[in-house]
Structures are given as structure tokens and as C-alpha cells.
Amino acid sequence: DILRLDGAALLLHEDENKLSLVKAAGCNSLPTDLRIDGALSAKLLQMAQPLPASELRAALAGVSLTDEEESWLLCSQLNTWVPLIRHGKLRGVLLLCPRPGGEPFDAEDKRMLGTLAWGAAIAAENAQLVSNLRRRSAEVDQLYSQLMQSREAERKRLARELHDRVIQDVI
């Protein structure tokens, strides 16, 4: 709303190898995934700033792209690509549709997009760290449960052995 856009979409890490479409508003029939080990992602990481779609297409002219990357670049409704970069890694991409009438971004808009990208990259990294922490916590809980079951089984085995052998020998 602040930038007066027709729409926007957000790609974030689904796993270590791809970005997935998390939310799209005002954008129709977008692809769902983008691999982060491809030429398109590498170019976004290299440029590290909001890029008009036409400039991104020109920068990738002559570069071998996957069908997936081609389909993203051919989305005519996408006007600007804003990479979300943190610690030298592409954490996500904010995709912006054009403004009504095709009005370009001015210097203030670009500054705002840069600030937004910086904050969004931190938020995306934090969300991924929390997700990893929850997964590891669940693994620790499972291992603890297995340990407790093993201890209980060993206690029962020792009790049976004492009852069946030692106590019988004493009797």
C-alpha cells in the first residue's frame, strides 16, 4: 500500500535448496519454487539490491537457465526483484508488481525497499533459526524418550534377573 503497487509476492526458504512462494497478493499464476543454486539466484545474490525485471533479464541474457528460472523471468506481471540477503546468503526474494500507470520508483522508494529487504532478510533468517531450533528440540525430546524407555527396560530386566536367579539361589 505504501509503495502503491498492484501486487507483490514473497519467496522464502522451504529447504536448503529452494525458495518457495509463501504469499502472493495481486499476482496470478506464479511458479511455486525457485532453486537457490541456479544462475538466477546467483545473479540476485551478486547484485544485492532491488532490480527492475528488465535489468535482471538483460543481466542474464546468454546465460543458461533452467526452465524454472525461465518461467520466473518471463512473468510479465513482475516489475522489480528485491533479494533478501543476510550473511552472504539469499534468504528470500520479494517480487513487486508494477505501480498503476507504470510509475517508476524514485530514490526514496528505493531506499525504503533497501531497508525493507534488510529487515525482511533478518526476519527470514530468524524464522529459519527458530524452525531449526524447534526441529532439534523435538529430536532431543525423542532421544530422551528413547533413553527413558531403555532405562526402564533395563531396570525390568535386572529385576527379573534378580528375582529369577539371585533370589532363587538364596532360597
Backbone as a printed PyTorch tensor [residue, N CA C, xyz], in Angstrom:
tensor([[[  0.8240,  -1.2030,   0.0000],
         [  0.0000,   0.0000,   0.0000],
         [  0.8620,   1.2580,   0.0000]],

        [[  1.9100,   1.2600,   0.8100],
         [  2.7730,   2.4350,   0.8960],
         [  3.4250,   2.7360,  -0.4460]],

        [[  3.8540,   1.6930,  -1.1470],
         [  4.5190,   1.8800,  -2.4410],
         [  3.5240,   1.9710,  -3.6010]],

        [[  2.2320,   1.8320,  -3.2990],
         [  1.1830,   1.9010,  -4.3150],
         [  1.4310,   0.8940,  -5.4400]],

        [[  1.5180,  -0.3730,  -5.0690],
         [  1.7770,  -1.4480,  -6.0320],
         [  0.4850,  -2.1740,  -6.3870]],

        [[  0.4700,  -2.7500,  -7.5710],
         [ -0.6620,  -3.5880,  -7.9740],
         [ -0.6330,  -4.9270,  -7.2530]],

        [[  0.5340,  -5.3550,  -6.7980],
         [  0.6540,  -6.6270,  -6.1050],
         [  2.0900,  -6.9130,  -5.7270]],

        [[  2.2710,  -7.9840,  -4.9650],
         [  3.6060,  -8.3970,  -4.5330],
         [  3.5680,  -9.8790,  -4.1810]],

        [[  4.7270, -10.4910,  -4.1670],
         [  4.8590, -11.9010,  -3.7890],
         [  6.1390, -12.0620,  -2.9810]],

        [[  6.1720, -13.0960,  -2.1650],
         [  7.3270, -13.3530,  -1.3100],
         [  7.7640, -14.7990,  -1.4500]],

        [[  9.0360, -14.9920,  -1.7250],
         [  9.6590, -16.3150,  -1.7670],
         [ 10.5800, -16.4320,  -0.5650]],

        [[ 10.4800, -17.5310,   0.1710],
         [ 11.3560, -17.7830,   1.3130],
         [ 11.8600, -19.2160,   1.2550]],

        [[ 12.8780, -19.5120,   2.0660],
         [ 13.4530, -20.8580,   2.1130],
         [ 12.4180, -21.8810,   2.5400]],

        [[ 12.2410, -22.8810,   1.7040],
         [ 11.4180, -24.0410,   2.0670],
         [ 12.3510, -25.1090,   2.6330]],

        [[ 13.4800, -25.2690,   1.9940],
         [ 14.5430, -26.1460,   2.4750],
         [ 15.8620, -25.5360,   2.0190]],

        [[ 16.9370, -26.2640,   2.1600],
         [ 18.2530, -25.7130,   1.8460],
         [ 18.4760, -25.4340,   0.3680]],

        [[ 17.6750, -26.0540,  -0.5110],
         [ 17.9400, -25.9580,  -1.9390],
         [ 16.9890, -25.0800,  -2.7290]],

        [[ 15.9180, -24.6050,  -2.1020],
         [ 14.9680, -23.8330,  -2.8960],
         [ 14.2500, -22.7810,  -2.0810]],

        [[ 13.7640, -21.7870,  -2.8100],
         [ 12.8730, -20.7820,  -2.2700],
         [ 11.4720, -21.1490,  -2.7370]],

        [[ 10.4960, -20.9810,  -1.8740],
         [  9.1200, -21.3130,  -2.2320],
         [  8.2320, -20.0970,  -2.0730]],

        [[  7.2260, -20.0280,  -2.9130],
         [  6.2620, -18.9420,  -2.8610],
         [  5.4550, -19.0750,  -1.5790]],

        [[  5.5780, -18.0900,  -0.7030],
         [  4.8960, -18.1120,   0.5840],
         [  3.5730, -17.3660,   0.4900]],

        [[  3.5970, -16.2370,  -0.1760],
         [  2.4040, -15.3970,  -0.2550],
         [  2.4730, -14.5800,  -1.5280]],

        [[  1.3280, -14.4240,  -2.1620],
         [  1.2260, -13.5680,  -3.3430],
         [ -0.0860, -12.8140,  -3.2590]],

        [[ -0.0320, -11.5290,  -3.4820],
         [ -1.2310, -10.7030,  -3.4900],
         [ -1.2100,  -9.8710,  -4.7670]],

        [[ -2.2310, -10.0210,  -5.5760],
         [ -2.3060,  -9.2600,  -6.8150],
         [ -1.4670,  -9.8320,  -7.9360]],

        [[ -0.8290, -10.9680,  -7.6960],
         [ -0.0260, -11.6470,  -8.7160],
         [ -0.7100, -12.9800,  -9.0080]],

        [[ -0.9070, -13.2730, -10.2720],
         [ -1.5930, -14.5030, -10.6380],
         [ -0.6540, -15.4860, -11.3140]],

        [[ -0.9280, -16.7500, -11.1140],
         [ -0.2400, -17.8730, -11.7600],
         [  1.2820, -17.7500, -11.7790]],

        [[  1.8490, -17.5360, -10.6070],
         [  3.3020, -17.5250, -10.4790],
         [  3.7950, -18.9490, -10.2760]],

        [[  5.0280, -19.2470, -10.7100],
         [  5.6180, -20.5500, -10.3540],
         [  5.7090, -20.6530,  -8.8300]],

        [[  5.8930, -21.8520,  -8.3280],
         [  5.8820, -22.0170,  -6.8670],
         [  7.2650, -22.0880,  -6.2390]],

        [[  8.2760, -22.5220,  -6.9930],
         [  9.6030, -22.7140,  -6.4090],
         [ 10.6820, -22.0900,  -7.2740]],

        [[ 11.8030, -21.7800,  -6.6190],
         [ 12.9930, -21.2940,  -7.3090],
         [ 14.2050, -21.8870,  -6.6100]],

        [[ 14.9890, -22.6560,  -7.3430],
         [ 16.1960, -23.2620,  -6.7530],
         [ 17.2140, -22.1650,  -6.4600]],

        [[ 17.9190, -22.3120,  -5.3400],
         [ 18.8840, -21.2740,  -4.9660],
         [ 20.2790, -21.5400,  -5.5060]],

        [[ 20.4570, -22.6680,  -6.1910],
         [ 21.7800, -22.9610,  -6.7370],
         [ 21.8600, -22.6550,  -8.2350]],

        [[ 20.8770, -21.9340,  -8.7690],
         [ 20.8550, -21.6200, -10.1880],
         [ 21.4430, -20.2580, -10.5020]],

        [[ 21.5050, -19.9460, -11.7840],
         [ 22.0800, -18.6920, -12.2620],
         [ 21.2580, -17.4810, -11.8230]],

        [[ 19.9410, -17.6250, -11.7980],
         [ 19.0790, -16.5090, -11.3900],
         [ 19.3410, -16.1260,  -9.9410]],

        [[ 19.3800, -17.0960,  -9.0700],
         [ 19.6570, -16.8220,  -7.6540],
         [ 21.0570, -16.2600,  -7.4630]],

        [[ 22.0110, -16.7950,  -8.2080],
         [ 23.3870, -16.2910,  -8.1140],
         [ 23.4630, -14.8300,  -8.5340]],

        [[ 22.7200, -14.4610,  -9.5720],
         [ 22.7270, -13.0760, -10.0430],
         [ 22.0730, -12.1580,  -9.0120]],

        [[ 20.9800, -12.6130,  -8.4010],
         [ 20.3320, -11.8130,  -7.3590],
         [ 21.2700, -11.5990,  -6.1780]],

        [[ 21.9860, -12.6430,  -5.8060],
         [ 22.9420, -12.5440,  -4.7100],
         [ 24.0840, -11.6050,  -5.0720]],

        [[ 24.5490, -11.6830,  -6.2980],
         [ 25.6450, -10.8400,  -6.7600],
         [ 25.2330,  -9.3650,  -6.8070]],

        [[ 24.0420,  -9.0960,  -7.3110],
         [ 23.5890,  -7.7090,  -7.4530],
         [ 23.2300,  -7.0930,  -6.0980]],

        [[ 22.6360,  -7.8720,  -5.2250],
         [ 22.3620,  -7.4760,  -3.8330],
         [ 21.6360,  -6.1430,  -3.6790]],

        [[ 20.7110,  -5.8700,  -4.5790],
         [ 19.9110,  -4.6500,  -4.4880],
         [ 18.6270,  -4.8560,  -5.2810]],

        [[ 17.6280,  -4.0150,  -5.0480],
         [ 16.4050,  -4.1360,  -5.8450],
         [ 16.7200,  -3.9520,  -7.3330]],

        [[ 16.1970,  -4.8720,  -8.1400],
         [ 16.4790,  -4.8400,  -9.5720],
         [ 15.1870,  -4.7970, -10.3810]],

        [[ 15.0980,  -3.8900, -11.3350],
         [ 13.9700,  -3.9600, -12.2620],
         [ 14.0560,  -5.2670, -13.0400]],

        [[ 12.9070,  -5.8610, -13.3370],
         [ 12.8720,  -7.1450, -14.0330],
         [ 13.5940,  -7.0690, -15.3760]],

        [[ 13.4510,  -5.9560, -16.0670],
         [ 14.1170,  -5.8060, -17.3710],
         [ 15.6340,  -5.8250, -17.2150]],

        [[ 16.1390,  -5.1970, -16.1630],
         [ 17.5860,  -5.1800, -15.9060],
         [ 18.0820,  -6.5840, -15.5450]],

        [[ 17.3000,  -7.3140, -14.7830],
         [ 17.6610,  -8.6800, -14.4070],
         [ 17.6870,  -9.5790, -15.6430]],

        [[ 16.6780,  -9.4390, -16.5060],
         [ 16.6470, -10.2270, -17.7470],
         [ 17.8710,  -9.9120, -18.6080]],

        [[ 18.2230,  -8.6200, -18.7150],
         [ 19.3810,  -8.2110, -19.5200],
         [ 20.6710,  -8.7740, -18.9270]],

        [[ 20.7790,  -8.7820, -17.5950],
         [ 21.9830,  -9.2920, -16.9310],
         [ 22.1390, -10.7890, -17.1400]],

        [[ 21.0200, -11.4800, -17.3610],
         [ 21.0640, -12.9340, -17.5400],
         [ 20.9760, -13.3500, -19.0100]],

        [[ 21.0050, -12.3900, -19.9150],
         [ 20.9480, -12.7110, -21.3470],
         [ 22.1740, -13.5450, -21.7210]],

        [[ 21.9430, -14.6320, -22.4160],
         [ 23.0320, -15.5040, -22.8410],
         [ 23.4660, -16.5150, -21.7980]],

        [[ 22.9030, -16.4280, -20.5870],
         [ 23.2360, -17.3650, -19.5130],
         [ 22.2830, -18.5560, -19.6080]],

        [[ 22.8120, -19.7360, -19.4160],
         [ 21.9980, -20.9510, -19.4470],
         [ 21.1310, -21.0040, -18.1910]],

        [[ 19.8190, -20.9920, -18.3930],
         [ 18.8670, -21.0110, -17.2820],
         [ 18.0150, -22.2780, -17.3340]],

        [[ 17.5520, -22.7020, -16.1810],
         [ 16.6390, -23.8440, -16.1290],
         [ 15.2520, -23.3760, -16.5820]],

        [[ 14.3750, -24.3320, -16.8690],
         [ 13.0010, -23.9990, -17.2580],
         [ 12.3020, -23.2210, -16.1380]],

        [[ 12.5810, -23.6140, -14.9110],
         [ 12.0020, -22.9500, -13.7440],
         [ 12.4200, -21.4820, -13.7040]],

        [[ 13.7170, -21.2190, -13.9080],
         [ 14.2180, -19.8500, -13.8970],
         [ 13.6330, -19.0430, -15.0510]],

        [[ 13.5360, -19.6720, -16.2110],
         [ 12.9380, -19.0060, -17.3720],
         [ 11.4980, -18.6080, -17.0790]],

        [[ 10.7420, -19.5110, -16.4480],
         [  9.3420, -19.2000, -16.1670],
         [  9.2110, -18.0270, -15.1950]],

        [[ 10.1320, -17.9300, -14.2370],
         [ 10.1110, -16.7770, -13.3290],
         [ 10.4350, -15.4910, -14.0860]],

        [[ 11.4580, -15.5380, -14.9180],
         [ 11.8570, -14.3280, -15.6450],
         [ 10.8130, -13.8780, -16.6590]],

        [[ 10.0240, -14.8020, -17.1680],
         [  9.0180, -14.4620, -18.1720],
         [  7.7010, -13.9630, -17.5730]],

        [[  7.5950, -13.9280, -16.2530],
         [  6.3820, -13.4120, -15.6100],
         [  6.2940, -11.9090, -15.8560]],

        [[  5.4360, -11.5300, -16.7770],
         [  5.3330, -10.1240, -17.1670],
         [  4.7660,  -9.2490, -16.0540]],

        [[  4.0500,  -9.8520, -15.1110],
         [  3.4610,  -9.0600, -14.0370],
         [  4.4810,  -8.6380, -12.9750]],

        [[  5.6780,  -9.2360, -13.0020],
         [  6.7080,  -8.8730, -12.0280],
         [  7.5540,  -7.7340, -12.5800]],

        [[  7.6430,  -6.6820, -11.8010],
         [  8.3390,  -5.4810, -12.2400],
         [  9.7000,  -5.3070, -11.5730]],

        [[  9.7940,  -5.7090, -10.2980],
         [ 11.0230,  -5.4920,  -9.5280],
         [ 11.3040,  -6.7020,  -8.6540]],

        [[ 12.5750,  -7.0980,  -8.6230],
         [ 13.0500,  -8.1990,  -7.7780],
         [ 13.8770,  -7.6010,  -6.6490]],

        [[ 13.5160,  -7.9230,  -5.4240],
         [ 14.2390,  -7.4170,  -4.2490],
         [ 14.8110,  -8.6170,  -3.4970]],

        [[ 16.1270,  -8.8830,  -3.6450],
         [ 16.7210, -10.0250,  -2.9380],
         [ 16.8520,  -9.7470,  -1.4430]],

        [[ 16.5630, -10.7530,  -0.6450],
         [ 16.7090, -10.6630,   0.8130],
         [ 17.9730, -11.4240,   1.1770]],

        [[ 19.0310, -10.6740,   1.4690],
         [ 20.3550, -11.2670,   1.6740],
         [ 20.8210, -11.0140,   3.1010]],

        [[ 21.3430, -12.0610,   3.7170],
         [ 21.8800, -11.9610,   5.0810],
         [ 23.0670, -12.8980,   5.1870]],

        [[ 24.1930, -12.3780,   5.6600],
         [ 25.4250, -13.1470,   5.8120],
         [ 25.8230, -13.8380,   4.5090]],

        [[ 25.6870, -13.1210,   3.4030],
         [ 26.1080, -13.6470,   2.1040],
         [ 25.2350, -14.7510,   1.5440]],

        [[ 24.0400, -14.9470,   2.1130],
         [ 23.1230, -15.9760,   1.6240],
         [ 21.8160, -15.3380,   1.1940]],

        [[ 21.2580, -15.8870,   0.1250],
         [ 19.9560, -15.4400,  -0.3480],
         [ 18.8880, -16.0870,   0.5290]],

        [[ 18.2370, -15.2980,   1.3800],
         [ 17.2330, -15.8050,   2.3210],
         [ 15.8300, -15.8100,   1.7190]],

        [[ 15.6420, -15.0080,   0.6830],
         [ 14.3310, -14.9220,   0.0580],
         [ 14.3570, -13.8660,  -1.0270]],

        [[ 13.2120, -13.6750,  -1.6680],
         [ 13.0730, -12.6580,  -2.7030],
         [ 11.6850, -12.0480,  -2.5780]],

        [[ 11.6350, -10.7350,  -2.5670],
         [ 10.3770, -10.0020,  -2.6150],
         [ 10.1760,  -9.5880,  -4.0630]],

        [[  9.0480,  -9.9790,  -4.6320],
         [  8.7370,  -9.6980,  -6.0320],
         [  7.6290,  -8.6630,  -6.0740]],

        [[  7.8690,  -7.5740,  -6.7940],
         [  6.9100,  -6.4840,  -6.8310],
         [  6.2910,  -6.3430,  -8.2110]],

        [[  4.9860,  -6.1740,  -8.2380],
         [  4.2760,  -5.8870,  -9.4790],
         [  4.4040,  -4.3810,  -9.7430]],

        [[  4.1110,  -3.9410, -10.9500],
         [  4.2580,  -2.5080, -11.2400],
         [  3.2120,  -1.6620, -10.5220]],

        [[  3.4830,  -0.3890, -10.4860],
         [  2.5250,   0.5720,  -9.9620],
         [  1.4930,   0.8620, -11.0440]],

        [[  0.3330,   1.3170, -10.6180],
         [ -0.6460,   1.7170, -11.6300],
         [ -0.0490,   2.7960, -12.5400]],

        [[ -0.1680,   2.5950, -13.8320],
         [  0.3820,   3.5540, -14.7800],
         [  1.8630,   3.3600, -15.0560]],

        [[  2.4800,   2.3660, -14.4190],
         [  3.8940,   2.0910, -14.6670],
         [  4.8480,   3.1030, -14.0660]],

        [[  4.4020,   3.8630, -13.0860],
         [  5.2380,   4.8800, -12.4390],
         [  6.4980,   4.2320, -11.8580]],

        [[  7.7000,   4.7620, -12.1570],
         [  8.9420,   4.1530, -11.6440],
         [  9.1700,   4.4910, -10.1680]],

        [[ 10.0640,   3.7320,  -9.5460],
         [ 10.4480,   4.0100,  -8.1680],
         [ 11.4090,   5.1910,  -8.1440]],

        [[ 11.2040,   6.1020,  -7.1900],
         [ 12.1520,   7.2070,  -7.0320],
         [ 13.1950,   6.8090,  -5.9820]],

        [[ 14.1130,   7.7050,  -5.6770],
         [ 15.2060,   7.4180,  -4.7420],
         [ 14.6750,   7.0480,  -3.3550]],

        [[ 13.6280,   7.7290,  -2.8950],
         [ 13.0450,   7.4420,  -1.5820],
         [ 12.4370,   6.0390,  -1.5610]],

        [[ 11.7660,   5.6560,  -2.6570],
         [ 11.1920,   4.3090,  -2.7430],
         [ 12.2870,   3.2510,  -2.7060]],

        [[ 13.3680,   3.4890,  -3.4200],
         [ 14.4760,   2.5300,  -3.4510],
         [ 15.1360,   2.4120,  -2.0840]],

        [[ 15.2520,   3.5290,  -1.3720],
         [ 15.8100,   3.4920,  -0.0190],
         [ 14.8960,   2.6780,   0.8930]],

        [[ 13.5900,   2.8920,   0.7580],
         [ 12.6170,   2.1560,   1.5560],
         [ 12.6810,   0.6560,   1.2330]],

        [[ 12.8210,   0.3170,  -0.0310],
         [ 12.9310,  -1.0910,  -0.4220],
         [ 14.1950,  -1.7290,   0.1520]],

        [[ 15.3000,  -0.9800,   0.1410],
         [ 16.5440,  -1.4910,   0.7230],
         [ 16.3980,  -1.7680,   2.2050]],

        [[ 15.7460,  -0.8590,   2.9190],
         [ 15.5060,  -1.0440,   4.3550],
         [ 14.5750,  -2.2200,   4.6000]],

        [[ 13.5440,  -2.3080,   3.7930],
         [ 12.6080,  -3.4220,   3.8980],
         [ 13.3130,  -4.7540,   3.6470]],

        [[ 14.1590,  -4.8020,   2.6290],
         [ 14.8900,  -6.0350,   2.3000],
         [ 15.8120,  -6.4350,   3.4500]],

        [[ 16.4840,  -5.4620,   4.0400],
         [ 17.3890,  -5.7450,   5.1630],
         [ 16.6090,  -6.3370,   6.3380]],

        [[ 15.4880,  -5.7040,   6.7160],
         [ 14.6900,  -6.2030,   7.8350],
         [ 14.0510,  -7.5470,   7.5350]],

        [[ 13.5830,  -7.7090,   6.3050],
         [ 12.9440,  -8.9700,   5.9220],
         [ 13.9570, -10.1130,   5.9060]],

        [[ 15.1940,  -9.8320,   5.4870],
         [ 16.2320, -10.8710,   5.4810],
         [ 16.5390, -11.3270,   6.9110]],

        [[ 16.5840, -10.3840,   7.8370],
         [ 16.8090, -10.7340,   9.2440],
         [ 15.6440, -11.5600,   9.7750]],

        [[ 14.4270, -11.1380,   9.4580],
         [ 13.2430, -11.8750,   9.9050],
         [ 13.2200, -13.2830,   9.3130]],

        [[ 13.5620, -13.4120,   8.0350],
         [ 13.5870, -14.7310,   7.3870],
         [ 14.6430, -15.6280,   8.0270]],

        [[ 15.8130, -15.0490,   8.3150],
         [ 16.8690, -15.8270,   8.9660],
         [ 16.4320, -16.2620,  10.3660]],

        [[ 15.8080, -15.3550,  11.1070],
         [ 15.3380, -15.6920,  12.4530],
         [ 14.2720, -16.7790,  12.4110]],

        [[ 13.3620, -16.6910,  11.4510],
         [ 12.3250, -17.7150,  11.3210],
         [ 12.9480, -19.0710,  11.0200]],

        [[ 13.9640, -19.0780,  10.1810],
         [ 14.6340, -20.3400,   9.8600],
         [ 15.3770, -20.8800,  11.0870]],

        [[ 16.0040, -20.0000,  11.8520],
         [ 16.7010, -20.4330,  13.0690],
         [ 15.7160, -21.0060,  14.0980]],

        [[ 14.5630, -20.3710,  14.2490],
         [ 13.5470, -20.8710,  15.1790],
         [ 13.0470, -22.2330,  14.7150]],

        [[ 12.8270, -22.3620,  13.4130],
         [ 12.3750, -23.6480,  12.8680],
         [ 13.4060, -24.7420,  13.1290]],

        [[ 14.6710, -24.4210,  12.9030],
         [ 15.7440, -25.3890,  13.1760],
         [ 15.7980, -25.7410,  14.6580]],

        [[ 15.6320, -24.7440,  15.5080],
         [ 15.6530, -24.9750,  16.9570],
         [ 14.5020, -25.8770,  17.3830]],

        [[ 13.3180, -25.6360,  16.8320],
         [ 12.1640, -26.4850,  17.1630],
         [ 12.3970, -27.9250,  16.7050]],

        [[ 12.9510, -28.0770,  15.5070],
         [ 13.2260, -29.4200,  14.9920],
         [ 14.2440, -30.1270,  15.8810]],

        [[ 15.2950, -29.4310,  16.2590],
         [ 16.3200, -30.0380,  17.1300],
         [ 15.7520, -30.3520,  18.5060]],

        [[ 14.9040, -29.4860,  19.0100],
         [ 14.2770, -29.7240,  20.3090],
         [ 13.4090, -30.9800,  20.2540]],

        [[ 12.6840, -31.1530,  19.1700],
         [ 11.8650, -32.3540,  19.0070],
         [ 12.7500, -33.5970,  18.9410]],

        [[ 13.8970, -33.4930,  18.2740],
         [ 14.8320, -34.6210,  18.2080],
         [ 15.3630, -34.9610,  19.5950]],

        [[ 15.7060, -33.9310,  20.3750],
         [ 16.2020, -34.1580,  21.7360],
         [ 15.1110, -34.8070,  22.5820]],

        [[ 13.8790, -34.3370,  22.4590],
         [ 12.7670, -34.9310,  23.2060],
         [ 12.6030, -36.4100,  22.8430]],

        [[ 12.7020, -36.7160,  21.5450],
         [ 12.5590, -38.1040,  21.1030],
         [ 13.6970, -38.9620,  21.6620]],

        [[ 14.9200, -38.4500,  21.6100],
         [ 16.0620, -39.2020,  22.1420],
         [ 15.9340, -39.4020,  23.6470]],

        [[ 15.4550, -38.3890,  24.3540],
         [ 15.2600, -38.5060,  25.7940],
         [ 14.2150, -39.5830,  26.0930]],

        [[ 13.1450, -39.5890,  25.3160],
         [ 12.1040, -40.5970,  25.4930],
         [ 12.6660, -41.9970,  25.2490]],

        [[ 13.4700, -42.1460,  24.2140],
         [ 14.0940, -43.4410,  23.9350],
         [ 15.0210, -43.8620,  25.0690]],

        [[ 15.7730, -42.9110,  25.6110],
         [ 16.6690, -43.1920,  26.7290],
         [ 15.8740, -43.6620,  27.9450]],

        [[ 14.7670, -42.9770,  28.2310],
         [ 13.9520, -43.3660,  29.3840],
         [ 13.3520, -44.7550,  29.1780]],

        [[ 12.9200, -45.0770,  27.9700],
         [ 12.3830, -46.4080,  27.6880],
         [ 13.4700, -47.4710,  27.8490]],

        [[ 14.6670, -47.1650,  27.3850],
         [ 15.7860, -48.1060,  27.5230],
         [ 16.1280, -48.3360,  28.9930]],

        [[ 16.1390, -47.2660,  29.7720],
         [ 16.4350, -47.3940,  31.1930],
         [ 15.3680, -48.2320,  31.9010]],

        [[ 14.1160, -48.0000,  31.5500],
         [ 13.0250, -48.7580,  32.1630],
         [ 13.1210, -50.2370,  31.7790]],

        [[ 13.4230, -50.5090,  30.5150],
         [ 13.5690, -51.8990,  30.0700],
         [ 14.7260, -52.5730,  30.7990]],

        [[ 15.8320, -51.8540,  30.9710],
         [ 16.9830, -52.4120,  31.6890],
         [ 16.6480, -52.6490,  33.1610]],

        [[ 15.9310, -51.7400,  33.7770],
         [ 15.5150, -51.9090,  35.1740],
         [ 14.6400, -53.1570,  35.3160]],

        [[ 13.6910, -53.3390,  34.3970],
         [ 12.8200, -54.5170,  34.4360],
         [ 13.6250, -55.7910,  34.2110]],

        [[ 14.5820, -55.7480,  33.2930],
         [ 15.4210, -56.9230,  33.0330],
         [ 16.2150, -57.2910,  34.2760]],

        [[ 16.8140, -56.2860,  34.9260],
         [ 17.5750, -56.5500,  36.1600],
         [ 16.6760, -57.0900,  37.2650]],

        [[ 15.4730, -56.5540,  37.3950],
         [ 14.5520, -57.0330,  38.4240],
         [ 14.1810, -58.4890,  38.1760]],

        [[ 13.9070, -58.8350,  36.9070],
         [ 13.5830, -60.2420,  36.5870],
         [ 14.7730, -61.1450,  36.8690]],

        [[ 15.9510, -60.6780,  36.4840],
         [ 17.1510, -61.4990,  36.6960],
         [ 17.3980, -61.7180,  38.1820]],

        [[ 17.2490, -60.6600,  38.9770],
         [ 17.4180, -60.8050,  40.4240],
         [ 16.3720, -61.7720,  40.9750]],

        [[ 15.1400, -61.6060,  40.5490],
         [ 14.0660, -62.4670,  41.0560],
         [ 14.2550, -63.9150,  40.6290]],

        [[ 14.6120, -64.1060,  39.3460],
         [ 14.7010, -65.4800,  38.8320],
         [ 16.0060, -66.1830,  39.1800]],

        [[ 17.0760, -65.4780,  39.4080],
         [ 18.3590, -66.1400,  39.6580],
         [ 18.8340, -65.9640,  41.0880]],

        [[ 19.1840, -64.7270,  41.4300],
         [ 19.8270, -64.4970,  42.7250],
         [ 18.9130, -64.8930,  43.8700]],

        [[ 17.6860, -64.4350,  43.8540],
         [ 16.7800, -64.7310,  44.9460],
         [ 16.4820, -66.2330,  45.0000]],

        [[ 16.3510, -66.8790,  43.8310],
         [ 16.1060, -68.3250,  43.7990],
         [ 17.3080, -69.0740,  44.3590]],

        [[ 18.5180, -68.6090,  44.0330],
         [ 19.7250, -69.2550,  44.5680],
         [ 19.7830, -69.0990,  46.0810]],

        [[ 19.4060, -67.9320,  46.5960],
         [ 19.4360, -67.6840,  48.0360],
         [ 18.4040, -68.6050,  48.7180]],

        [[ 17.2270, -68.7300,  48.1230],
         [ 16.1830, -69.5880,  48.7030],
         [ 16.6510, -71.0180,  48.6800]]])
